[in-house]
Amino acid sequence: MGVCYGANRPEKKQRTMKILVLGLAGCGKSTFLRQLQIKSGNFSSDEATSFTEIAYNNILVGMQEIIRQCQVLKLSIAEDNLKRARFLTETNVHDILFDDEFFKRIITLWKDPAIQECWELRHT
C-alpha cells in the first residue's frame, strides 16, 4: 500500500535565522537582502512598490549610461531613435513618469543596433 499525506501531516516549524552580511560599499549587500525578502515573500505592499520604483529608476539610469557610452564609443544611434535617446538622457530620474510611453521608448531604443553593440562591448 502507498503512503497518503493529508491533514495529519506534521507542520514544519518556522525558524528565525540571523545573518551578518559584510562587504564593501556597493557590493550588493542590500540587494542580497531584498532578494531574500522577495524569495520568502516577506515584505509589505509598500516595500513591493518601493522595489518597483527602484527597478524602474535603474532601467532609466542604465539606459542613460548606455546612450552616453554610445557617444564615447562613437556608435551612431539610428536617426529615428535620436529623439528618444535625447529625451531619456535629458530627463531627471525624479521627474519622469514611468508609463507605457516610457517603456515603449526603452524597448525601441534597446532594439537599436548601436545600443546592442554598446551592450555587447560592456566587458571589453
C-alpha positions in Angstrom: 0.0 0.0 0.0 1.1 3.6 -0.5 1.6 6.4 1.9 -1.0 9.2 2.0 -0.2 12.7 3.2 -3.0 14.8 4.3 -4.3 16.7 7.3 -2.3 14.5 9.7 1.0 15.6 8.1 3.2 17.3 10.7 3.7 21.1 10.1 7.2 22.4 9.7 8.3 24.7 12.4 9.3 28.2 11.2 12.8 29.1 12.2 14.3 32.5 12.6 17.9 32.9 11.5 20.1 36.0 11.9 22.6 36.7 9.2 25.6 39.1 9.4 26.3 40.4 5.9 29.7 42.1 5.4 31.2 43.7 2.4 32.5 46.9 0.8 30.1 49.7 -0.2 28.3 49.0 -3.4 29.0 45.2 -3.3 25.3 44.2 -3.2 24.5 43.7 0.5 21.2 45.5 0.3 20.3 43.8 -3.0 21.0 40.4 -1.5 18.8 41.1 1.5 16.0 42.4 -0.8 16.3 39.2 -2.9 15.9 37.2 0.3 12.8 39.1 1.2 11.3 38.7 -2.2 12.1 35.0 -2.3 10.5 34.4 1.1 7.5 36.7 0.3 8.2 38.5 3.5 7.6 42.2 2.5 4.7 44.6 2.7 2.9 46.2 -0.3 4.7 49.5 0.4 8.1 47.7 0.1 6.9 46.0 -3.1 6.0 49.4 -4.5 9.4 50.7 -3.4 11.2 47.8 -5.1 9.3 48.5 -8.3 10.3 52.2 -8.3 13.9 51.2 -7.7 13.8 48.8 -10.6 12.3 51.5 -12.9 14.9 54.0 -11.8 17.6 51.5 -12.5 16.2 50.9 -16.0 16.3 54.7 -16.8 19.8 55.2 -15.3 21.1 52.1 -17.1 19.7 53.3 -20.5 21.1 56.8 -19.9 24.6 55.3 -19.3 24.4 53.1 -22.4 23.4 56.1 -24.5 26.4 58.1 -23.1 28.7 55.2 -23.8 27.4 55.0 -27.4 28.6 58.6 -27.7 32.0 57.8 -26.1 32.5 54.8 -28.4 31.2 56.9 -31.4 28.4 54.4 -32.1 25.6 56.1 -34.1 22.1 55.6 -32.8 19.6 55.4 -35.6 18.2 58.7 -36.8 14.6 57.8 -35.8 15.8 56.9 -32.2 17.8 60.1 -31.6 14.8 62.0 -30.2 14.0 59.1 -27.8 17.7 59.0 -26.7 17.8 62.7 -26.2 14.6 62.7 -24.1 15.9 59.9 -21.8 19.4 61.5 -21.3 17.9 64.9 -20.5 15.3 63.5 -18.1 15.9 63.5 -14.4 15.0 60.3 -12.7 12.8 62.2 -10.2 10.8 64.0 -12.9 9.8 61.1 -15.2 6.5 59.2 -15.3 7.0 55.5 -15.7 4.1 55.0 -18.0 3.5 52.9 -21.2 5.2 55.7 -23.3 8.4 55.5 -21.2 8.6 51.7 -21.6 7.9 52.0 -25.4 10.9 54.4 -25.7 13.1 52.0 -23.7 12.1 48.9 -25.7 12.5 50.8 -29.0 15.9 52.1 -28.0 17.0 48.7 -26.7 16.5 47.3 -30.2 18.7 49.9 -31.8 21.8 48.3 -33.3 24.2 50.9 -31.7 22.7 50.2 -28.2 23.0 46.5 -28.8 26.6 46.9 -29.9 27.4 49.0 -26.9 25.9 46.4 -24.6 27.9 43.7 -26.2 31.1 45.7 -25.7 30.4 46.3 -22.0 33.1 43.8 -20.8 35.8 44.7 -23.3 
